[in-house]
Amino acid sequence: MTDGKKVSIKIQSLREQIEEHNYYYHVLDKPVITDADYDRLFRELQSLEHEYPQFIVPQSPTQRVGSKPLEGFSQIKHDIPMLSLSNAFSTDDVFAFVKRIKDRLNIENEVEFIAEPKLDGLAVSIIYENGNLIQAATRGDGTTGEDITANVKTIKTVPLKLRGDFAGTRIEVRGEVIMTHQGFAELNRQQDEQETGKRYVNPRNAAAGSLRQLDPAITAVRPLEMYFYSLDQYHGVDSQLETQLDKLKLMKNAGLRVNPHTEVVADAEGCVAVHQQLAELRESLAYDIDGIVYKVNKLDYQQSLGFVARAPRWALAHKFPAQEETTIVNSIEVQVGRTGAITPVARLEPVFVGGVTVSNATLHNKSEIERLDVRVGDTVIIRRAGDVIPEVVEVIKNKRPKSAKPFVFPTSCPVCDSEVVYDSSEIIARCSGGLFCSAQLKEGMKHFVSRKAMDIDGLGSKLIEQLVDTKTIHTVADIYKLDKPTIAGLERMADKSAQNLMDAIEKSKTSTLARFLYALGINHVGETTAQALANHFTELNSLMHADQEELESIEDIGPIVAQSIVNFFNEQHNLDVINELLESGIDWPVTEKIQVSEDNTFNGKTVVLTGTLSMPREQAKATIVNLGGKVTSSVSKNTDFVIVGDNPGSKAAKAEKLGVEIIDETVFREYANLNIRSS
Ligand code: JCF
C-alpha cells in the first residue's frame, strides 16, 4: 500500500470515530470517551489534514469553519414553504382542535398525536444530498429565506454528514436553532467583558444575532445548538414511513438530534397531560420553550388533513403563559453583595409573569442602566426565564412620565458611605469598604452559615442582620462565641429556639476541609474549587502557604483563582479570623492517606476505561493511579485491562479482538475497595 493510501485510510477512520462520538455525545447524550480523548482524535485528524491537504473534504469534522466572511446572505427559495403553526391558549382550544380533526377525517376512534416542546429559537431548514450537508436556510417569509449554510455548519449538534447509507438521496430536515440559558449568560458575560456595549435581551435574540453574523468564525464561537423536528423531503430513501414517529426515528438514527421530551399520546387528554408535565418541567429545562406542539402521528391522516392558509391542519402549538410582561418601575435601589459588588435593582409594580408574581428585576450594572435608560416611573417590559432573576428587557419610551429623571448611579456605598470603585472593565462597581461595610459583612456571614458551607441551621438572614446591627458579632468567628442568654435576648427568639441555634452552631464545628474553605468566601473559590483544594492539600496549613505556581498546577485552577487564594491568605485579618475559628473548635476528619499493597492486580499495569461509569471518570482514574497503574485512552496490545461501564463503545470490542482482559465496573469497584486500606 502506498503511503498516501495509508494516510487516507487513517484519515477516514479518524473521521468515522469522531462522527460516531459526536452521535453518542449530541444525539444519545451518552458520551463513551472523555473530552480529552475526543480532543486527541480531533487534533490527530487536524494535523494529518494539515500535512496532507489533498484529503480535506467539506464534510470533514474539522471543516466547520471553512469559509471567509460573506458580503451578505443570498436568498433561497424553499422547495416546500416553511409554514407556521396555529396557536391554542387553553385546553378547550385543544379539545376543539382534536374534534375538528376527527370530524374532518370522519372517524370515531381516538387519533394519536406526537407531543413535543415548542422551542423558542429560530426555524432552520437543512438539505442533505448523498448524506452530506449542502444547504441551510432561515425561514424568512416562509417562501424565501436566507442562505446561512456557512453559519449552520459551525453548530456542533448539526451533523455535516448523516450516519448510515444515504447515497443517492436528497433529504430536507427542519428544526430549531437555540441557545441554552447557560450559553446565553456566558455570552452576555463575555460581551460585558469585551466592552462591546451590547447585551442580548434573551436567548432567542442572542441565537438570531449569532446566526446572522456574516463571519462564520464568529458564529462558530457562539453557543448555538439545534433540535430537529421534521423530515420534509426524503427522495431516494427506501424506508417505509407511516408515522411522524417513524420520521423522527429515522432522523435520530441519521444523527439528527430530536428533543428527548417528545412523546406519542393516545388522544386529546394525552396532549394536555404532556402540556401540564412540561409546564412544570419548564423551569428546569436548559433552554426556553414557549409551549407544546401536537402533531397527528399518522402520515396518511396528515396528508388528508392538508393545510389552512399558512399552517397545517394536523398540527397545533399549545402556548404557555408569557414570560414577558409590562409593568411600572416604582423605584431603583442598589444592593451590596458579599464581595462588595453593587447591583442595581428595579422595584416593580407587582406583575404576574410566566406563572409567578414578580416585584423586583435586576438591572445588572451601571452600563446596563445607561443602555436601557431606565428611570423611576417608566413602563418597562420585564422577562422571567427559568429560575433566573427577572430582568428589564426594554423601556417603553412613549409611556415615560415627563418628570422622569435619569438614574444617578451612587459614587459612595449606600450602606457604609465608602467610595465606589470600578473594575478594569469599568462595568462592575464595588464598595471599597471591605468588612467595614456592614452589608458586605452580613452577606459574607450569610454565605458562611449557608447549607453548602458551615450549614448552621436556624441562623437566617434576619438574625444575622440583627447580630451585626447590634454589634453583637463583628466577624464570622464571633458566631462561635455567642452564648445562650445573648441569643435568647434577640428579637423573636424563644428559649427553645435559642437552644436549637446553640446546638446547630456546636454541630457545625465538625465539618470538612472543603466546606470550611468554601465558607471562607475566598473570591472565585466556589464549591468545586474548594473540593479540588481540599483533595490536593488534604490539610489547611499547606494550602495557606502554597504559592501561585503550586496552586496553578491543580487541575481547573487558573492564574486568577490562584492569585485570589494567595491574596486571601496574605491578609492578616483573614489569618486572625481563621485562627479564632480553629481555636473555637472547628475541625474536620483528616483525609485518609491511602495505603496500597504492592502486589495488587493493577500495580504497574496499563488500563483503559470505556462506557459510562457510575463513578466520575476522574475518581476511577485516581483509584487506578493510587494502585500504581496507568490509565491510557486507547486500547492496544500493550493494554493490560479494559474496565467497562454501561454502553461500552468500540474500545470494548477492540479489547475482545486483541484478547485484552475485560473487567466489569462492578468487579473493579469491589476490587479497588479490597485493595485500598486506610492507615
Ligand atoms: O419547536 C418549535 N419551535 C417547532 C416549530 C416545532 C415543530 O414541530 C414545528 C414548528 C413549526 C412548524 N413544526 C412545524 C410544522
Boltz pocket constraint, residues with backbone or C-beta under 6 A from the ligand:
constraints:
  - pocket:
      binder: B
      contacts: [[A, 83], [A, 84], [A, 85], [A, 116], [A, 117], [A, 118], [A, 119], [A, 120], [A, 121], [A, 123], [A, 176], [A, 229], [A, 230], [A, 293], [A, 312], [A, 315]]
      max_distance: 6.0
